[in-house]
Amino acid sequence: MSRAFVKNDAADDRILIPPRAPLPPGTINYVTPNGIALLKNELTALEAERARAQQCGNDEAERTRQSALFSQRIAEITDRIASAKIVDPLTQPRDEVRFGATVTLRTLSGKIPGQERRIAIVGVDEAEPSVGRISFIAPIARAIQGCRVGETTTLRTAQGEELLEISEIEYLS
């Protein structure tokens, strides 16, 4: 029988690690001091996990596979750390929305008029939209960057347009 018709178990057992959120080509990898600390902590934890996995009683093939997976993740984080440009929010201009700002927005028109939301503009690796930490490359972050308190801007989404007003700008450490 041809090998083309035989199931290759080794290939099917590979675990694919999803890539980190990519930065658009030519985009600087801005991070806050907190963001770089999170990356370094993640790197330290992965290195410790890899060392533990190499000490386990697993067979040699399993140790090799796990080591390769950890090495891939470690290399990815190491690259992110190496390319990081740390921006301290406390050094940003206080009167304008920039990287590191925590901004209160009010929706003037759109899907939910009157809604207020508070977002922090952070690096790609520390973004967590469910808690209001938005990547600086996200559409909402790009729409409000450069705005001042009282100014309005339009956010275009698949659900339509929203008119947003900047209610407050803060820079937290």
N, C-alpha and C positions, 0 to 999 in steps of 0.2 A: 504494500500500500504506500502511496506517496506521502511524504511528510506534510504536504499541504493539507491533508485531511486528518491529521493527528492533532489532538488538542495539546498545546504547549502549556503545561501547568505552570512552569516557572514564569512565563510572561504574564499569565493571568493573575498570579499572586502578587504582582508588584503593587505597592501602595504609592499612589500619586499624591504628592503634597501640592495643594493649590498654591500658585504663586502669590506673593504679597501684592497689594494694590500697586499697579505700575505707575510710574511717573511719566507724563508725556515726554517725548524726546525733547531734549534741551531745557527741561525744567529743573531748576535747582531744588535739591532735597532739603527744604527748610524744616527745621525741627525746633521745638521749644526746649529749654533746659530739662523740663519734665520728660519730654519725648525722648531725648537722648539717654536719659537715665533709664527709662523703660526698655529701650533697645539693649542697653548694656546689661540690665538685669535679665532680660530674656536670653541673651547670649550666654551669660554665666549659668543660668538654669539648664540650657540645652547642653552645654559642655559637661555639666555634672550628670545629666541624664545619660549622655553618651558613655561616660566613664562607668556608670552603674550598669548599663546594658552590656558593656564589654566584660564585666565581671560576673554576669549572671551565668547560670548553668546551661544556657541554651546551647544548641549545637553550633558548630563553627559556621555553617551556612547562614543560620539565623543571626548570629552575631555580626557577620559581614554585612548582611542586608540592613540590619538596624544601624550599623555604623555608617553605612553609605547614606541612609536617610537623614541621620543626624548631621552628617558632614554637609549635605546639601543645604539643610536649613541654617546651619552655622555660617556657611559661606554667604548665603543670602543676607543674613543679618549683618555680618562683617562688612559686606559691600555697602549696605545702607548706612552703617555707622561711618565708614570711610568717606562716603559722599555727603554726609550731613553738614549743613551750614546752620549752626545754632544761632537763633535769634531770640534774645531776651525780650519778652513782652514789655518789660519795664523801661526799655530804651526806645520804644516806639512813640511817635507823636500822639499826644493824648486826645487831640481834637479830630482825628480821622481814623476810619476803620482800616486796619492793617493786620498783617500776620500777628497772631497772639492776642488779638482783641476778643473780649467777651461783649457781645452786642445784644441789646434788646430791640426786637423788631415788632412793629405792629402792622398787620395786614390791613390796608385801606380798601382794597378791592381784590376780588378773585374768589377762590374756592371758599374760604372762611373769613369774611370781613370781620374786623375787630379782634381777631386772634392775636395774642402776644406770644412771642417765643424768644427764648434766650439761647444764643449759640456762641461757642468759642471757636475761633478759627485756629486750627492746629495743623501739624504735619500729617502726612498721609499715614504714617505708622501708628499715630496715636488717635486717629479719628475713630469716633464711636457715636454715630448719629443718634442712637437710641437714648443717649444721655446728653445730647446737645454739643458734642465735640465734632466739628465739621472740618474736613480736609480743605486746605486753602485752594485746591483745584476744583472743588465741588461748585456746581453752578450757582448756588445761593451765595457762597463765599465770594466768587468772582463778581457777582452782581452788586454786592455791598461794599467791596473794597474801594477805598478812596472817598467814600461818603462821610458826611459829618452829621451830627445830631440835628434832627429836623428835616434833613433832606429825604427825598423819596427816590426810589429806583424800581425798575421793572424786572421781575424774575419771570423768565419764559420757561415753562415746563410742558410736558406732554399733556397735562390736564388743562393747560391754558396759561394765561398771564396773571400775575399777582402784582399789585402795586404795594410796595413795602416802604414804611417810614422808619428811619433810624431814631429810636427813642432814647437810647443810652449807649455809651461806649465806655468800657472799663478795660484796664490792663492789669491783670492779676499776676502775681509771681507764681 
